[in-house]
């Protein structure tokens, strides 16, 4: 009989303590999530630091990957915000590389997908919105509030539209966090279920002739999950750039 962990699709998202540590009543234990965050940072650092250390005329694999990543994010950022948006490039590039690498590493069997936890994606979303607010106020002062007041609006509709704009702005971090979290969670649950279904059919004797069906589906889902992993990092980056554009051009 298969163990509960083998068929439980949610077991892969459980936080496990590796080294327990408490300070002033706060639980600061090093967990499997912390470990994989460190691994993600190490992989990104390997690509960016080592890949750009030599800067050869004929680039190697890591240099090519680093340069492609740089140009990809820079084109997105300048395309949405203009050249002045490059001041936010370190933030946007870091978020893109972290989310993309975390998504891809999470597809390795036995690994841990940190972006499948709402607390992680919510922290990224709050960082983005916090940056938008701070940069908007610093750059434009009270003029940043024009973001909530469309120009040419009749006075009678002003209170309703302003309320809608405020609610829309406050919903941004929620949608930004939930979109990434939901897609990564759902994809891994589906892969786990089809994997368990395939193993179950293989152990069913005469019914094992049906095993290739869920196996092929699991392979197709894995390929699709790789595409989703990239698309979610791309969408997160695009929305981040769109929101940061409001800090540069708050007027409607």
C-alpha distance (Angstrom), angle and dihedral (degrees) to the residues before:
residue distance angle dihedral
X1 . . .
X2 3.78 . .
X3 3.75 116.9 .
X4 3.78 121.4 -110.7
X5 3.80 91.2 -110.1
X6 3.82 90.8 55.5
X7 3.79 93.4 59.8
X8 3.79 100.6 28.4
X9 3.84 105.9 98.2
X10 3.80 92.2 -166.7
X11 3.80 96.0 56.0
X12 3.81 90.7 82.5
X13 3.82 90.6 65.0
X14 3.81 97.0 54.0
X15 3.80 117.7 120.5
X16 3.81 112.6 -126.3
X17 3.81 124.3 -168.7
X18 3.80 115.6 -125.4
X19 3.80 98.1 176.1
X20 3.80 119.4 12.1
X21 3.79 117.5 -140.8
X22 3.80 132.3 163.6
X23 3.80 129.6 -171.7
X24 3.81 124.2 -174.9
X25 3.79 89.9 -17.6
X26 3.80 93.1 -51.2
X27 3.78 119.2 124.1
X28 3.82 104.9 -128.9
X29 3.79 95.9 164.5
X30 3.79 120.2 156.8
X31 3.81 106.4 -117.2
X32 3.78 139.1 -177.3
X33 3.80 87.2 -96.6
X34 3.80 90.2 54.5
X35 3.80 90.4 48.2
X36 3.79 93.5 53.7
X37 3.79 91.6 46.2
X38 3.80 87.7 56.1
X39 3.80 89.5 48.3
X40 3.81 90.9 50.4
X41 3.81 91.4 50.9
X42 3.82 89.9 47.7
X43 3.81 92.4 51.6
X44 3.81 92.9 47.1
X45 3.80 90.2 47.3
X46 3.80 90.1 50.3
X47 3.79 91.3 53.4
X48 3.80 97.7 43.6
X49 3.80 103.2 34.8
X50 3.78 102.3 35.4
X51 3.80 92.5 33.2
X52 3.81 92.3 57.6
X53 3.81 99.2 34.7
X54 3.84 96.9 93.1
X55 3.82 100.7 29.3
X56 3.77 94.5 -160.5
X57 3.80 122.0 -168.5
X58 3.79 86.6 -125.7
X59 3.80 100.5 45.5
X60 3.77 123.5 -143.0
X61 3.78 124.4 -135.9
X62 3.80 97.3 -84.4
X63 3.80 92.6 44.3
X64 3.79 90.8 49.3
X65 3.79 91.2 49.3
X66 3.81 91.9 47.6
X67 3.81 93.3 48.1
X68 3.80 92.7 46.3
X69 3.79 90.6 50.4
X70 3.80 91.4 49.0
X71 3.79 94.2 49.1
X72 3.81 92.6 43.4
X73 3.81 93.9 55.0
X74 3.80 93.6 38.7
X75 3.81 91.7 53.1
X76 3.80 91.4 49.9
X77 3.80 92.8 47.9
X78 3.81 96.9 46.4
X79 3.79 91.5 41.7
X80 3.80 91.2 58.0
X81 3.81 103.6 31.7
X82 3.81 104.7 19.9
X83 3.80 126.4 -122.3
X84 3.80 92.7 -52.6
X85 3.79 88.1 64.7
X86 3.82 89.5 71.4
X87 3.79 87.9 87.0
X88 3.82 84.9 76.6
X89 3.79 93.8 48.0
X90 3.84 96.3 105.9
X91 3.81 90.6 55.0
X92 3.79 96.2 44.0
X93 3.80 94.2 43.6
X94 3.81 92.0 48.8
X95 3.80 92.7 49.9
X96 3.80 92.9 47.1
X97 3.79 94.9 48.4
X98 3.80 93.6 44.4
X99 3.81 95.1 48.0
X100 3.80 93.8 43.1
X101 3.80 94.2 47.4
X102 3.81 92.8 44.1
X103 3.80 90.4 50.7
X104 3.81 93.3 49.8
X105 3.80 95.4 43.9
X106 3.78 89.1 49.7
X107 3.81 89.0 64.8
X108 3.80 91.4 64.6
X109 3.83 109.0 102.9
X110 3.79 110.4 -105.1
X111 3.79 93.9 17.0
X112 3.81 128.5 117.1
X113 3.80 125.0 -116.9
X114 3.79 107.5 -144.3
X115 3.81 92.2 -174.1
X116 3.80 89.6 62.9
X117 3.81 89.1 73.4
X118 3.78 118.0 85.9
X119 3.81 92.6 -145.8
X120 3.82 90.3 62.8
X121 3.79 97.1 45.4
X122 3.82 90.7 42.9
X123 3.81 90.2 53.8
X124 3.82 89.9 53.1
X125 3.81 91.6 47.0
X126 3.81 92.9 49.5
X127 3.80 89.5 48.4
X128 3.80 90.1 54.6
X129 3.80 95.6 46.5
X130 3.80 91.7 42.7
X131 3.81 89.2 53.4
X132 3.81 90.6 49.4
X133 3.81 92.3 52.2
X134 3.80 96.0 44.5
X135 3.81 94.5 43.8
X136 3.80 91.7 44.5
X137 3.79 93.7 52.0
X138 3.81 93.4 43.0
X139 3.81 93.4 48.4
X140 3.80 100.1 38.6
X141 3.79 109.1 14.2
X142 3.79 112.8 -157.6
X143 3.81 89.9 -8.6
X144 3.80 86.0 77.7
X145 3.81 87.1 73.7
X146 3.81 87.8 68.9
X147 3.77 83.7 80.3
X148 3.80 86.2 79.5
X149 3.81 96.3 41.9
X150 3.83 114.1 66.3
X151 3.79 112.8 -149.7
X152 3.80 120.5 -109.1
X153 3.80 92.7 24.7
X154 3.85 117.8 151.3
X155 3.81 112.2 -112.7
X156 3.81 91.1 -123.2
X157 3.81 92.1 61.1
X158 3.78 95.7 39.4
X159 3.85 98.7 93.9
X160 3.81 92.8 48.7
X161 3.81 95.9 45.5
X162 3.80 92.6 45.7
X163 3.81 89.8 51.8
X164 3.80 90.6 49.6
X165 3.82 91.5 48.3
X166 3.82 91.7 50.1
X167 3.80 92.2 49.0
X168 3.80 89.8 47.1
X169 3.81 91.0 51.2
X170 3.80 93.4 48.0
X171 3.81 90.9 48.8
X172 3.80 92.0 57.9
X173 3.81 97.5 83.6
X174 3.80 89.8 44.7
X175 3.79 94.1 53.6
X176 3.82 91.9 40.4
X177 3.80 91.8 53.8
X178 3.81 97.8 39.9
X179 3.81 95.3 48.0
X180 3.81 94.5 57.6
X181 3.79 94.8 37.7
X182 3.81 94.8 46.5
X183 3.79 96.5 48.4
X184 3.80 95.1 47.5
X185 3.81 92.5 44.9
X186 3.80 94.5 48.2
X187 3.79 93.8 46.3
X188 3.79 94.3 52.0
X189 3.79 92.3 45.7
X190 3.81 90.4 53.0
X191 3.81 92.0 48.8
X192 3.80 91.1 48.9
X193 3.79 93.2 50.1
X194 3.81 95.2 47.8
X195 3.80 90.4 45.5
X196 3.79 91.4 52.6
X197 3.81 90.4 45.2
X198 3.81 90.8 53.5
X199 3.81 92.7 49.5
X200 3.80 90.0 47.7
X201 3.79 92.6 53.1
X202 3.79 92.1 47.3
X203 3.77 88.9 56.2
X204 3.79 94.0 46.4
X205 3.81 96.4 85.5
X206 3.80 109.4 -146.2
X207 3.79 91.5 23.3
X208 3.80 91.0 59.2
X209 3.81 89.1 95.4
X210 3.80 85.7 77.3
X211 3.81 92.7 54.8
X212 3.84 95.9 93.5
X213 3.79 90.8 62.7
X214 3.81 98.1 64.9
X215 3.82 88.9 33.1
X216 3.80 91.4 58.6
X217 3.78 89.3 44.6
X218 3.81 90.5 51.4
X219 3.81 90.2 51.0
X220 3.80 90.8 49.2
X221 3.81 90.8 47.5
X222 3.79 90.4 50.5
X223 3.80 90.8 53.7
X224 3.80 89.5 46.5
X225 3.80 90.4 48.9
X226 3.81 90.1 56.2
X227 3.80 88.1 54.6
X228 3.82 91.3 46.4
X229 3.82 90.2 48.9
X230 3.80 90.1 57.6
X231 3.80 95.4 39.7
X232 3.81 92.8 51.6
X233 3.80 91.1 52.0
X234 3.81 88.7 47.2
X235 3.81 94.1 48.4
X236 3.81 91.3 46.0
X237 3.81 89.0 52.9
X238 3.80 94.3 46.1
X239 3.81 92.7 50.6
X240 3.78 90.7 45.7
X241 3.81 89.5 55.1
X242 3.80 91.6 46.9
X243 3.81 91.3 52.2
X244 3.81 92.6 44.9
X245 3.80 88.5 52.9
X246 3.79 87.5 66.4
X247 3.80 88.8 60.7
X248 3.80 88.9 56.2
X249 3.81 99.7 37.2
X250 3.81 109.0 22.7
X251 3.79 95.7 162.0
X252 3.83 120.9 96.1
